[in-house]
């Protein structure tokens, strides 16, 4: 990429897109095209075609997606597969039509089989069944990988697919109904600590910024207690108790979102589609690139780490009647390492940074 290139970041307000935009600005890029969802619905084929015809971006980061945790993925199955397929199809096809020089498609490591060998190598894609709870989302992302590969092979485009592991960082989703485990635990323990301190100003500030089921800071203490209890934050005798879904035994890998953004920009600046695979036969497969740390942690240890960092003194209750999901998900980032990039921020440092961000800007 050249510093004066016109760069379109789809999903620039989200966890992924905002981190990529920040990284590009820091590296001296300045010509950006961005649209909010209200300004451009990426599910609208006509609107997307008109946007590309007008703006003619040189490079595209496709970070827009409908995302959520286990509950959201399993509840809104049709929405997850439909919306993600439509977004991908429209942006990828119009990038081809309008001669985009290079595009990066961002997916997720949930593309790998439920019982995938660990750590997960790119070659394990489509070797077994997927985890049921997020199957529609995973199938959409697999379709995106195959669309990039197919357009590259047939039309000689330069579309790169990357599959980040579980991400966290500034602008994460802290909605307790739809968020992933790490931001959900941070917010729960933030509110739990506020209850311990009887700091109702802090609780009301948090709920005013992000109501829970339409309960905001103006609600009565009884209403607030009720909704917090529903989401696993309760007063149990002399201590505040916080519910964590599942046994706490599943192992998960987490990557600081700004590290992920740095990997994406590095690849866009220095690598092309032809660098993403070794062709030993007539078949070109598994050209996507894992972005991860290669280091995992149990949910139980993660919860206790967040508890220590936030200073929550209450008790943790691991509700084993709730789903664990896949027991272990760890990427093999050796392909990315071989291409010249490795992560920098460790998990403890990253959690401290994102909690500081949440207290100052997110809550």
GUMI-72954 format. One record per residue: residue number from 1; chain; x, y, z of N, C-alpha, C in turn. Coordinates in steps of 0.2 Angstrom, whole numbers, plus 5000, padded with zeros to 4 digits. Atoms other than C-alpha are relative to their C-alpha. Layout:
N
- resi,chain,n_c1,n_c2,n_c3,ca_c1,ca_c2,ca_c3,c_c1,c_c2,c_c3
- NUM,A,X,Y,Z,X,Y,Z,X,Y,Z
...
This chain:
363
- resi,chain,n_c1,n_c2,n_c3,ca_c1,ca_c2,ca_c3,c_c1,c_c2,c_c3
- 1,A,5004,4994,5000,5000,5000,5000,5004,5006,5000
- 2,A,4996,4993,5000,5006,5018,4997,4996,5005,5005
- 3,A,5003,4996,4995,5003,5031,5010,4994,5005,4997
- 4,A,5005,4996,5003,4992,5041,4998,4994,4996,4997
- 5,A,5005,5004,5003,4981,5026,4993,4993,5002,5004
- 6,A,5007,5000,4997,4962,5027,4996,4998,4994,5003
- 7,A,5001,5006,4996,4958,5014,5009,4993,5000,5003
- 8,A,5007,5001,4997,4940,5008,5013,5001,4995,5006
- 9,A,5000,5004,4995,4938,5001,5030,4992,4999,5002
- 10,A,5007,5002,4999,4921,4992,5031,5000,4997,5008
- 11,A,5001,5002,4993,4916,4991,5050,5005,5004,5004
- 12,A,4995,4996,4996,4927,5005,5056,4999,5002,5007
- 13,A,5002,4998,4993,4918,5008,5072,5000,4994,5005
- 14,A,5000,5006,4996,4919,4990,5078,5007,4999,5003
- 15,A,4994,5002,4997,4933,4981,5088,5005,5000,4995
- 16,A,4995,5001,5005,4942,4976,5073,5002,5006,4996
- 17,A,4999,4995,5005,4940,4990,5061,5003,5006,5003
- 18,A,4997,4994,4996,4943,5004,5074,5008,4999,5001
- 19,A,4993,5002,4999,4960,4995,5078,5004,5001,4994
- 20,A,4996,5000,5006,4965,4994,5060,5000,5008,4998
- 21,A,5000,4992,5001,4960,5013,5057,5005,5003,5004
- 22,A,4996,4997,4995,4970,5018,5072,5008,4998,4998
- 23,A,4994,5002,5002,4985,5008,5066,5003,5003,4993
- 24,A,4998,4997,5007,4985,5015,5048,5001,5007,5001
- 25,A,4998,4993,4998,4984,5033,5055,5007,5001,5003
- 26,A,4993,4999,4996,4999,5030,5066,5006,4999,4995
- 27,A,4994,5002,5005,5009,5023,5051,5000,5005,4994
- 28,A,4999,4995,5005,5005,5039,5040,4995,5000,4995
- 29,A,5005,5000,5005,4990,5034,5030,4995,5005,5001
- 30,A,5005,4994,4998,4977,5048,5028,4994,5000,4995
- 31,A,5006,4999,5004,4965,5045,5014,4995,4994,5001
- 32,A,5005,5006,4998,4951,5034,5021,4993,5001,4998
- 33,A,5007,5000,5001,4934,5030,5016,4996,4996,5005
- 34,A,5003,5004,4995,4922,5025,5030,4992,5002,4999
- 35,A,5007,4999,5000,4903,5023,5031,4997,4997,5007
- 36,A,5004,5003,4995,4892,5020,5046,4995,4995,4997
- 37,A,5006,5004,5002,4878,5007,5045,4995,5004,4997
- 38,A,5006,4996,5002,4865,5020,5044,5002,5004,4993
- 39,A,4998,4997,5007,4875,5028,5029,5001,4995,4994
- 40,A,4999,5005,5005,4878,5012,5020,4999,4993,5003
- 41,A,5002,5007,4997,4869,4995,5023,5004,4995,4995
- 42,A,4996,5004,5005,4882,4983,5016,4996,4993,4998
- 43,A,5004,5005,5003,4868,4970,5014,4996,5002,4994
- 44,A,5004,4997,5005,4860,4981,5001,5005,5000,4993
- 45,A,4996,5001,5006,4868,4976,4984,5001,5006,4996
- 46,A,5000,4994,5004,4863,4991,4975,5004,5006,5003
- 47,A,4997,4995,4996,4869,5003,4988,5008,4999,5000
- 48,A,4993,5002,5000,4886,4994,4989,5003,5001,4993
- 49,A,4998,4999,5007,4888,4994,4970,5001,5008,4998
- 50,A,4999,4993,5001,4885,5013,4970,5005,5003,5004
- 51,A,4994,4998,4996,4897,5016,4984,5007,4999,4997
- 52,A,4994,5002,5003,4911,5007,4975,5001,5004,4993
- 53,A,5000,4996,5007,4907,5016,4958,5002,5007,5002
- 54,A,4999,4993,4998,4908,5033,4967,5007,5001,5003
- 55,A,4994,4999,4996,4922,5030,4979,5007,4997,4997
- 56,A,4994,5004,5004,4934,5018,4969,5006,5000,5005
- 57,A,4994,5001,4996,4945,5013,4984,5005,4996,4997
- 58,A,4994,5004,5002,4962,5006,4981,5001,4994,5004
- 59,A,5000,5005,4995,4962,4995,4996,4994,4999,5004
- 60,A,5006,5001,4996,4949,4987,5006,5001,4995,5006
- 61,A,5000,5004,4994,4948,4980,5024,4993,4998,5002
- 62,A,5007,5002,4999,4932,4970,5026,5000,4997,5007
- 63,A,5001,5002,4993,4930,4970,5045,4993,5000,5002
- 64,A,5007,5000,4998,4911,4972,5045,4997,4994,5000
- 65,A,5003,5006,5000,4901,4958,5051,4995,5000,5006
- 66,A,5005,5001,4994,4887,4952,5063,5003,4995,5004
- 67,A,4996,5004,4995,4896,4945,5078,4996,5000,5007
- 68,A,5003,5001,4994,4891,4939,5095,5003,4994,5004
- 69,A,4997,5006,4996,4894,4926,5109,4995,4994,4999
- 70,A,5003,5007,5001,4887,4908,5111,4992,5001,5000
- 71,A,5007,4999,4999,4869,4914,5116,4997,5004,4993
- 72,A,5003,4996,5006,4867,4927,5101,5001,4995,4994
- 73,A,4999,5005,5005,4875,4914,5089,4995,4995,4999
- 74,A,5005,5006,5000,4863,4900,5094,4993,5003,4999
- 75,A,5006,4998,5000,4848,4911,5095,4998,5003,4994
- 76,A,5001,4996,5007,4849,4922,5079,5004,4997,4995
- 77,A,4997,5004,5005,4855,4908,5068,4999,5003,4993
- 78,A,5001,4998,5007,4847,4914,5052,5003,5007,4999
- 79,A,4997,4994,5001,4852,4932,5055,5008,5000,4999
- 80,A,4993,5000,5001,4870,4927,5057,5003,4998,4993
- 81,A,4998,5003,5007,4871,4917,5041,4998,5005,4995
- 82,A,5002,4995,5006,4861,4929,5030,5004,5006,5000
- 83,A,4997,4994,5000,4868,4945,5036,5008,5000,4998
- 84,A,4993,5001,5001,4886,4939,5035,5002,4998,4993
- 85,A,5000,5002,5007,4884,4931,5018,4999,5006,4995
- 86,A,5002,4994,5004,4876,4947,5011,5006,5005,5000
- 87,A,4994,4995,5000,4890,4958,5017,5006,4998,4996
- 88,A,4994,5003,5003,4904,4947,5011,4999,5000,4992
- 89,A,5001,5001,5007,4896,4944,4994,5000,5007,4997
- 90,A,5001,4994,5003,4892,4962,4991,5007,5004,4999
- 91,A,4994,4997,5000,4909,4969,4996,5006,4997,4996
- 92,A,4995,5003,5004,4920,4956,4988,4999,5000,4993
- 93,A,5001,5000,5007,4911,4956,4972,5001,5007,4997
- 94,A,4999,4993,5002,4911,4975,4970,5008,5002,5000
- 95,A,4992,4999,5000,4930,4975,4975,5003,4997,4993
- 96,A,4998,5002,5006,4932,4964,4960,4998,5004,4994
- 97,A,5003,4996,5006,4921,4974,4948,5004,5006,4999
- 98,A,4997,4993,5001,4930,4990,4952,5007,5000,5001
- 99,A,4992,5000,5000,4948,4984,4952,5003,5002,5006
- 100,A,4996,4999,4994,4953,4985,4970,5006,4996,5000
- 101,A,4994,5003,5001,4971,4982,4971,5001,4994,5005
- 102,A,4999,5005,4995,4971,4972,4987,4994,5000,5005
- 103,A,5006,5001,4994,4957,4966,5000,5002,4996,5005
- 104,A,4999,5004,4994,4958,4959,5017,4993,4998,5002
- 105,A,5006,5002,4997,4944,4948,5023,5001,4997,5006
- 106,A,4999,5002,4994,4943,4945,5041,4994,4996,5003
- 107,A,5004,5005,4998,4935,4930,5048,5001,4998,5008
- 108,A,5000,5002,4993,4936,4920,5064,5003,4992,5001
- 109,A,4998,5007,4999,4944,4904,5071,4995,4995,5001
- 110,A,5005,5004,4999,4927,4897,5074,4998,4996,4993
- 111,A,5000,5003,5007,4929,4891,5055,5002,4992,5001
- 112,A,4997,5007,4999,4938,4875,5062,4995,4995,5003
- 113,A,5005,5005,4997,4929,4859,5067,5000,5000,5007
- 114,A,5001,5000,4993,4922,4856,5084,5006,4997,5004
- 115,A,4994,5004,4997,4935,4843,5088,5006,5000,4996
- 116,A,4994,4999,5004,4949,4850,5078,5006,4998,5004
- 117,A,4993,5001,4997,4967,4844,5082,5002,5007,5003
- 118,A,4997,4994,4997,4976,4856,5093,5007,5000,5000
- 119,A,5003,4994,5003,4984,4868,5089,4997,5000,4993
- 120,A,5004,5001,5007,4973,4872,5074,5004,5003,4995
- 121,A,4997,4998,5006,4982,4873,5058,4995,5002,4994
- 122,A,5005,4998,5006,4975,4881,5042,4998,4994,4996
- 123,A,5002,5006,5004,4975,4864,5034,4994,4996,5003
- 124,A,5005,5003,4997,4962,4858,5046,4993,5002,4998
- 125,A,5007,4997,5002,4948,4868,5038,4996,4994,4996
- 126,A,5005,5005,5004,4933,4857,5032,5002,4993,5001
- 127,A,4998,5007,4999,4940,4841,5040,4995,4996,5004
- 128,A,5004,5003,4995,4926,4838,5052,4994,5004,5001
- 129,A,5006,4995,4999,4909,4845,5058,5002,5006,5005
- 130,A,4999,4994,4996,4908,4862,5066,4996,5000,5006
- 131,A,5003,4999,4994,4903,4867,5083,4993,5003,4999
- 132,A,5007,4998,5002,4884,4868,5082,4997,5007,5002
- 133,A,5003,4993,4998,4880,4884,5092,5002,5006,4995
- 134,A,4998,4994,5004,4890,4895,5080,5001,4998,4992
- 135,A,5000,5003,5007,4888,4884,5064,4998,5005,4994
- 136,A,5002,4996,5005,4879,4897,5054,5005,5006,4998
- 137,A,4995,4995,5001,4892,4911,5057,5006,4997,4997
- 138,A,4994,5003,5002,4906,4899,5054,5000,4998,4992
- 139,A,5001,5002,5007,4899,4893,5037,5000,5006,4996
- 140,A,5000,4994,5003,4897,4911,5032,5007,5002,4999
- 141,A,4993,4998,5000,4915,4914,5036,5004,4996,4995
- 142,A,4997,5004,5004,4921,4899,5027,4998,5001,4993
- 143,A,5002,4998,5006,4911,4904,5012,5004,5007,4998
- 144,A,4996,4994,5001,4921,4921,5013,5007,4998,4998
- 145,A,4994,5002,5002,4937,4912,5012,5000,4997,4993
- 146,A,5000,5004,5007,4932,4901,4997,4998,5005,4995
- 147,A,5002,4995,5005,4925,4917,4989,5007,5003,4998
- 148,A,4994,4997,5002,4942,4925,4990,5004,4996,4996
- 149,A,4996,5005,5004,4951,4910,4984,4998,4999,4993
- 150,A,5003,5001,5006,4939,4908,4970,5001,5006,4995
- 151,A,4999,4994,5004,4940,4926,4964,5007,5001,4998
- 152,A,4993,5000,5002,4959,4925,4965,5002,4996,4995
- 153,A,4998,5005,5005,4960,4910,4955,4997,5001,4993
- 154,A,5004,4999,5006,4947,4914,4942,5002,5007,4997
- 155,A,4999,4993,5002,4950,4933,4941,5006,5004,5001
- 156,A,4993,4997,4998,4968,4936,4947,4999,5006,5005
- 157,A,5000,4995,4995,4962,4947,4961,5005,4999,5006
- 158,A,4995,5001,4994,4973,4949,4977,4996,5001,5006
- 159,A,5004,5000,4994,4961,4945,4991,5003,4995,5005
- 160,A,4997,5004,4995,4969,4939,5007,4995,4999,5006
- 161,A,5004,5002,4995,4959,4930,5021,5004,4999,5006
- 162,A,4997,5001,4994,4964,4931,5039,4995,4998,5005
- 163,A,5005,5002,4995,4956,4922,5054,5003,5001,5007
- 164,A,4997,4999,4993,4960,4930,5071,4997,4996,5005
- 165,A,5002,5003,4994,4958,4921,5087,4995,5005,5004
- 166,A,5004,4996,4996,4947,4928,5101,5003,5007,5001
- 167,A,4997,4993,4999,4950,4947,5101,4996,5004,5006
- 168,A,5002,4995,4995,4948,4960,5115,5004,5006,4999
- 169,A,4996,4994,5001,4952,4978,5116,4995,5006,5000
- 170,A,5004,4994,5000,4945,4996,5115,4994,4999,4994
- 171,A,5005,5000,5004,4928,4997,5107,4997,4993,4999
- 172,A,5003,5007,5000,4923,4979,5111,4993,5001,5002
- 173,A,5007,5000,4998,4905,4974,5114,4999,4998,5007
- 174,A,5001,5002,4993,4901,4974,5133,4993,4999,5001
- 175,A,5008,5001,4999,4882,4971,5130,5000,4993,5003
- 176,A,5000,5006,4996,4879,4957,5143,4996,4995,4996
- 177,A,5004,5005,5003,4866,4949,5132,5004,4997,4994
- 178,A,4998,5002,5007,4877,4948,5116,5008,5000,5000
- 179,A,4992,4999,5001,4896,4950,5121,5003,4993,5001
- 180,A,4996,5006,4999,4910,4937,5121,5002,5000,5008
- 181,A,4998,5001,4993,4917,4930,5137,5004,5005,5004
- 182,A,4995,4995,4997,4931,4942,5141,4997,5007,5001
- 183,A,5003,4993,4999,4922,4959,5139,4994,4999,5005
- 184,A,5005,5001,4996,4907,4951,5148,5002,4999,5007
- 185,A,4998,5001,4993,4917,4946,5163,5003,5007,5003
- 186,A,4998,4994,4997,4925,4963,5164,4995,5005,5002
- 187,A,5005,4996,4998,4909,4972,5164,4996,4997,5006
- 188,A,5003,5003,4994,4901,4960,5177,5004,5001,5006
- 189,A,4996,4999,4994,4916,4962,5189,5000,5007,5001
- 190,A,5000,4992,4999,4916,4981,5186,4994,5002,5004
- 191,A,5006,4999,4996,4898,4981,5192,4999,4997,5006
- 192,A,4999,5004,4994,4901,4968,5205,5004,5004,5005
- 193,A,4995,4996,4995,4915,4979,5213,4996,5006,5002
- 194,A,5004,4994,4998,4903,4994,5212,4995,4999,5005
- 195,A,5005,5002,4995,4890,4985,5222,5003,4998,5007
- 196,A,4996,5001,4993,4903,4979,5235,5002,5007,5003
- 197,A,4998,4993,4997,4908,4998,5237,4994,5004,5001
- 198,A,5007,4996,4999,4889,5003,5237,5001,5006,4996
- 199,A,4999,4994,5004,4894,5015,5223,4995,5000,4995
- 200,A,5006,5000,5005,4877,5018,5215,5001,5005,4994
- 201,A,4999,4995,5006,4884,5033,5205,5004,4997,4994
- 202,A,4996,5004,5005,4896,5021,5196,4995,4996,4996
- 203,A,5005,5005,5003,4882,5008,5193,4996,5004,4995
- 204,A,5005,4997,5005,4870,5021,5186,5004,5003,4994
- 205,A,4996,4998,5006,4884,5029,5175,5001,4995,4995
- 206,A,4999,5005,5004,4887,5012,5168,4994,4998,4996
- 207,A,5006,5002,5003,4869,5008,5165,4997,5006,4995
- 208,A,5002,4994,5005,4866,5026,5157,5004,4999,4993
- 209,A,4996,5001,5006,4880,5022,5145,4998,4994,4996
- 210,A,5002,5006,5003,4874,5005,5141,4994,4996,5004
- 211,A,5005,5004,4996,4857,4999,5148,5000,4993,4999
- 212,A,5001,5007,5001,4853,4981,5151,4993,4999,5000
- 213,A,5008,5001,5001,4836,4976,5144,4996,5006,5002
- 214,A,5004,4994,4999,4831,4994,5144,5000,5003,5007
- 215,A,4999,4998,4994,4836,4996,5162,5006,5005,5000
- 216,A,4995,4995,4999,4846,5012,5164,5001,5003,5007
- 217,A,4999,4997,4994,4853,5023,5177,4995,5003,5004
- 218,A,5005,4997,4997,4837,5031,5181,4995,4995,5004
- 219,A,5004,5005,4997,4829,5015,5187,5001,4999,5007
- 220,A,5000,5001,4992,4825,5010,5205,5006,4995,5001
- 221,A,4995,5004,4998,4838,5001,5215,4997,4992,4999
- 222,A,5003,5007,5001,4826,4986,5215,5000,4997,4993
- 223,A,4999,5002,5007,4825,4986,5196,5007,4998,4998
- 224,A,4993,5001,5002,4843,4987,5194,5003,4993,5003
- 225,A,4998,5006,4997,4846,4973,5207,4997,4994,4996
- 226,A,5003,5006,5004,4834,4962,5197,5003,4999,4994
- 227,A,4997,5002,5007,4842,4964,5180,5007,4998,5001
- 228,A,4994,5002,4999,4859,4962,5187,5000,4993,5002
- 229,A,5000,5007,4998,4854,4946,5196,4998,4995,4994
- 230,A,5001,5004,5006,4847,4940,5179,5006,4998,4996
- 231,A,4994,5001,5003,4864,4942,5172,5006,4997,5004
- 232,A,4995,5004,4996,4873,4933,5186,5004,5004,5005
- 233,A,4996,4996,4995,4878,4947,5198,4995,5001,5005
- 234,A,5005,5000,4995,4869,4944,5214,5003,5001,5007
- 235,A,4998,4999,4993,4870,4948,5233,4999,4993,5004
- 236,A,5000,5007,4997,4874,4931,5241,5002,5001,5008
- 237,A,4998,4999,4993,4874,4934,5260,5005,5006,5001
- 238,A,4996,4995,4998,4889,4944,5265,5005,5002,4994
- 239,A,4996,4999,5006,4897,4944,5247,4996,5000,4994
- 240,A,5003,5000,5006,4893,4948,5230,5002,4994,4996
- 241,A,4999,5006,5004,4892,4933,5219,4999,5001,4992
- 242,A,5000,4999,5008,4896,4932,5200,5000,4994,4997
- 243,A,5001,5006,5004,4890,4919,5189,5004,5000,4994
- 244,A,4996,5001,5006,4902,4912,5175,4997,4994,4997
- 245,A,5003,5005,5003,4894,4901,5162,5005,4994,4999
- 246,A,4996,5006,5001,4900,4883,5161,5005,4998,5006
- 247,A,4996,5003,4995,4913,4873,5171,5006,5004,5001
- 248,A,4994,4997,5000,4927,4885,5168,5006,4997,4998
- 249,A,4995,5004,5002,4937,4871,5161,5003,5002,4992
- 250,A,4998,4999,5007,4937,4876,5142,5006,5005,5000
- 251,A,4994,4996,5001,4954,4883,5136,4998,5005,4994
- 252,A,5001,4995,5005,4953,4899,5126,5007,5004,4999
- 253,A,4994,4996,5002,4966,4910,5117,4997,5007,4999
- 254,A,5002,4993,5001,4965,4929,5117,5005,5004,4997
- 255,A,4995,4996,5003,4973,4942,5106,4998,5007,5001
- 256,A,5001,4993,5000,4974,4961,5109,4998,5003,4994
- 257,A,5003,4998,5007,4964,4969,5095,5005,5005,4996
- 258,A,4995,4996,5004,4978,4982,5091,5006,4996,4998
- 259,A,4995,5004,5003,4991,4968,5089,4997,4997,4994
- 260,A,5003,5002,5006,4978,4960,5077,5000,5005,4994
- 261,A,5000,4995,5005,4977,4976,5068,5007,5001,4997
- 262,A,4993,5000,5002,4996,4977,5067,5002,4995,4995
- 263,A,4999,5005,5004,4996,4960,5059,4997,5001,4993
- 264,A,5004,4999,5006,4983,4964,5046,5004,5006,4996
- 265,A,4997,4995,5004,4992,4980,5041,5007,4998,4997
- 266,A,4993,5003,5002,5009,4971,5040,4999,4996,4994
- 267,A,5002,5004,5006,5001,4958,5028,4998,5004,4994
- 268,A,5002,4996,5006,4993,4971,5017,5006,5004,4997
- 269,A,4994,4996,5002,5009,4981,5016,5005,4995,4997
- 270,A,4994,5004,5002,5021,4966,5013,4998,4993,4997
- 271,A,5001,5007,5003,5012,4950,5007,4994,5001,4995
- 272,A,5005,5001,5005,5001,4945,4993,4997,4993,5000
- 273,A,5003,5006,4999,4989,4931,4990,5005,4994,4998
- 274,A,4995,5005,5002,5003,4921,4981,5005,4997,5006
- 275,A,4995,5002,4994,5013,4921,4998,4996,4996,5005
- 276,A,5004,5003,4995,4998,4913,5007,5000,4992,5000
- 277,A,5001,5007,5001,5000,4895,5001,5006,4997,4996
- 278,A,4995,5004,5004,5012,4882,4994,4996,4995,4995
- 279,A,5004,5004,5004,5004,4874,4979,5004,4994,4997
- 280,A,4996,5006,5001,5010,4856,4978,4996,4996,4995
- 281,A,5004,5003,5005,4996,4850,4967,4996,5005,4996
- 282,A,5004,4995,5004,4983,4858,4955,4995,5003,5004
- 283,A,5005,4997,4995,4972,4862,4970,5003,5005,5004
- 284,A,4998,4995,4996,4974,4878,4979,4994,5001,5006
- 285,A,5005,5000,4994,4966,4877,4997,5003,5003,5006
- 286,A,4997,4997,4994,4968,4884,5014,5005,5005,5000
- 287,A,4996,4994,5001,4975,4900,5009,5000,5005,5005
- 288,A,5001,4995,4995,4969,4909,5024,5006,5000,5005
- 289,A,4994,5000,4996,4981,4914,5038,4997,5001,5007
- 290,A,5002,4999,4993,4978,4912,5057,5004,5006,5003
- 291,A,4997,4995,4996,4981,4927,5068,4999,4999,5007
- 292,A,5001,5002,4993,4984,4922,5086,5007,5000,5003
- 293,A,4995,5000,4996,4996,4920,5100,5003,4993,5001
- 294,A,4997,5007,4999,4998,4901,5101,5000,4999,5008
- 295,A,5000,5001,4993,4995,4903,5120,4992,5000,5002
- 296,A,5007,4999,4998,4978,4899,5129,5000,5000,5008
- 297,A,5001,4999,4993,4971,4900,5146,4993,4997,5002
- 298,A,5007,5003,4998,4956,4891,5155,4995,5006,5002
- 299,A,5005,4995,4999,4940,4901,5157,5000,5002,5008
- 300,A,5000,4999,4993,4942,4899,5176,5006,5004,5002
- 301,A,4994,4996,4999,4960,4906,5176,4999,5007,4997
- 302,A,5001,4993,5003,4954,4920,5165,4996,5004,5005
- 303,A,5004,4997,4995,4940,4924,5177,5004,5003,5006
- 304,A,4996,4999,4994,4952,4924,5192,5005,5006,4998
- 305,A,4996,4995,5002,4964,4935,5182,4997,5007,5000
- 306,A,5004,4994,5001,4951,4948,5178,4998,5002,5007
- 307,A,5002,4999,4993,4945,4947,5196,5005,5004,5004
- 308,A,4995,4997,4996,4962,4951,5203,5002,5007,4997
- 309,A,4998,4994,5003,4965,4965,5190,4995,5006,5002
- 310,A,5006,4995,4999,4948,4974,5193,5000,5001,5008
- 311,A,5001,4999,4993,4949,4971,5212,4994,4998,5003
- 312,A,5006,5003,4997,4933,4962,5214,5001,4995,5005
- 313,A,4999,5005,4994,4932,4953,5231,4995,4995,5001
- 314,A,5006,5005,4999,4916,4943,5229,5002,4993,4997
- 315,A,4999,5007,5002,4914,4925,5224,4998,4998,4993
- 316,A,5002,5002,5007,4914,4916,5207,4996,4994,5000
- 317,A,5004,5006,5001,4901,4903,5203,5000,4998,4993
- 318,A,4999,5003,5007,4904,4892,5188,4994,4996,4999
- 319,A,5006,5004,5001,4887,4886,5182,5000,4995,4995
- 320,A,4998,5006,5005,4890,4869,5174,4993,4998,4997
- 321,A,5006,5002,5004,4872,4868,5168,5000,5004,4994
- 322,A,5000,4996,5006,4876,4881,5155,5006,4997,4995
- 323,A,4995,5004,5005,4886,4876,5139,5007,5003,5001
- 324,A,4993,4998,5000,4905,4876,5139,5002,5002,4993
- 325,A,4998,4999,5006,4906,4876,5120,5006,4995,4999
- 326,A,4994,5004,5002,4922,4869,5112,5005,5000,5006
- 327,A,4995,5000,4994,4934,4863,5126,5006,5003,4999
- 328,A,4993,4997,5001,4950,4869,5118,5000,5003,4993
- 329,A,4999,4996,5006,4953,4882,5104,5006,5004,5000
- 330,A,4993,4997,5000,4971,4886,5101,5002,5000,4993
- 331,A,4997,4999,5007,4978,4893,5084,5007,4998,5000
- 332,A,4993,5000,5002,4994,4888,5076,5002,5006,4996
- 333,A,4998,4994,5004,5001,4905,5071,5007,4999,4996
- 334,A,4993,5001,5003,5017,4897,5063,5000,5003,4993
- 335,A,5001,4997,5007,5011,4902,5045,5001,5008,5001
- 336,A,4999,4993,4999,5010,4920,5051,5007,5002,5002
- 337,A,4994,4999,4998,5026,4919,5060,5005,5000,4994
- 338,A,4995,5001,5006,5035,4913,5044,4999,5006,4995
- 339,A,5001,4994,5004,5027,4928,5035,5003,5006,5003
- 340,A,4996,4995,4997,5036,4939,5047,4997,5004,5006
- 341,A,5004,4996,4995,5024,4944,5061,4999,4996,5006
- 342,A,5002,5003,4993,5022,4940,5080,4997,5005,5004
- 343,A,5003,4995,4996,5011,4947,5093,5005,5003,5006
- 344,A,4996,4996,4995,5018,4959,5107,4997,5001,5007
- 345,A,5003,4998,4994,5005,4962,5120,4997,4993,5004
- 346,A,5002,5006,4996,5003,4948,5134,4993,5001,5003
- 347,A,5007,5000,4998,4985,4944,5141,4999,5005,5006
- 348,A,5000,4996,4994,4988,4952,5158,5000,5008,4999
- 349,A,4999,4993,5002,4994,4968,5151,4994,5003,4996
- 350,A,5006,4999,5004,4980,4968,5138,4994,5001,5004
- 351,A,5006,4999,4996,4966,4966,5151,5001,5006,5004
- 352,A,5000,4994,4997,4973,4980,5161,4999,5006,4996
- 353,A,5001,4995,5005,4973,4991,5146,4993,5001,4998
- 354,A,5007,5000,5003,4956,4987,5140,4995,5002,5006
- 355,A,5004,4998,4994,4949,4989,5158,5001,5008,5001
- 356,A,4999,4993,5000,4957,5006,5159,4996,5004,4995
- 357,A,5004,4997,5006,4949,5010,5142,4992,5000,5002
- 358,A,5007,5001,4999,4932,5004,5148,4998,5005,5006
- 359,A,5001,4995,4995,4933,5015,5164,5000,5007,4998
- 360,A,4999,4994,5002,4938,5030,5155,4995,5002,4994
- 361,A,5004,4998,5006,4928,5029,5139,4994,4995,4998
- 362,A,5005,5005,5002,4917,5013,5138,4994,5000,5005
- 363,A,5005,5000,4995,4907,5015,5154,4997,5007,5001
